[in-house]
Amino acid sequence: MKWFIFRLTSLFGKPALLFFTFIVGVASAILLSEVSPPTVTLCQLAQNPSLYDGRIVRVEADGRGGIFSRSMLIEDATCQLPDAWSSVSLVENVEPSAEALQLFTESDSDFFKARVVVTGRFDPNTSMGCFSPKFGIKTTSVKLKSAITTEPIPKRTQE
């Protein structure tokens, strides 16, 4: 490596060495952002969704499952922004742990709830946001931070 740097500086001078160092630094930063994604809150995503569009992010939030198959909702009660919730869907060929898989299982009788850490690619335009979250995360990893609890789905009364 020393020989390469010496040869580079003798052929092209110090500007070439500075340019080479800059390129290596930028490439390292890009690679690091894909390998170790930033941890963000749902409030940060709701405040500036275009900043995270298409990027891999890590979010800790309250997960709620049992509504749909292979997807769940995450929310953060501490954030008062109306868009601070997201759908989380499993990417094909990604299977979470057996415990976390329960959050992605549809149920006719129960909601499943747990504190989770979700890592995946953020999409700010998953839906229009009328009766569902505008944002979506295609997850590559789901880790439980608490035990899963169940809550019965309220029964509709016939009038």
PENORHU-V859960 format. One record per pair of residues at least 4 apart in sequence whose ideal C-beta (glycine too) atoms are under 7 Angstrom apart, sorted by sequence separation. I is the first residue (numbers start at 1). J is the second residue. If there is no record, write none. Layout:
I	J
I	J
This chain:
1	5
2	6
3	7
4	8
5	9
6	10
7	11
8	12
9	13
12	16
14	18
15	19
16	20
17	21
18	22
19	23
20	24
21	25
22	26
23	27
24	28
25	29
26	30
27	31
28	32
29	33
30	34
31	35
32	36
33	37
40	44
42	46
43	47
44	48
45	49
49	53
90	94
96	100
97	101
101	105
129	133
9	14
40	45
52	57
79	84
96	101
127	132
129	134
67	73
95	101
127	133
45	52
65	72
126	133
127	134
8	16
9	17
64	72
76	84
96	104
126	134
8	17
63	72
64	73
103	112
126	135
75	85
102	112
124	134
126	136
63	74
74	85
103	114
124	135
5	17
8	20
40	52
62	74
73	85
74	86
123	135
61	74
62	75
122	135
123	136
61	75
62	76
73	87
74	88
90	104
59	74
61	76
62	77
122	137
123	138
71	87
72	88
121	137
40	57
42	59
71	88
120	137
121	138
41	59
71	89
120	138
37	56
38	57
39	58
40	59
42	61
70	89
118	137
120	139
37	57
38	58
70	90
119	139
120	140
37	58
118	139
119	140
34	56
119	141
118	142
116	142
117	143
116	143
116	144
117	145
116	145
88	118
114	144
115	145
72	103
115	146
42	74
72	104
114	146
42	75
43	76
71	104
114	147
42	76
47	81
70	104
114	148
41	76
46	81
113	148
114	149
43	79
69	105
112	148
113	149
42	79
46	83
65	102
69	106
41	79
43	81
46	84
65	103
68	106
112	150
113	151
65	104
66	105
87	126
111	150
63	103
65	105
66	106
110	150
111	151
43	84
66	107
110	151
42	84
74	116
100	142
110	152
111	153
42	85
109	152
110	153
42	86
66	110
74	118
100	144
109	153
66	111
87	132
94	139
99	144
103	148
66	112
83	129
87	133
94	140
96	142
102	148
64	111
65	112
86	133
89	136
91	138
85	133
91	139
64	113
86	135
87	136
88	137
89	138
90	139
91	140
99	148
63	113
86	136
89	139
62	113
63	114
83	134
86	137
88	139
83	135
62	115
63	116
61	116
60	117
58	117
59	118
73	133
58	119
56	119
56	120
56	121
57	122
54	121
55	122
53	122
52	122
53	124
50	124
49	124
45	122
59	137
37	119
60	145
49	135
45	135
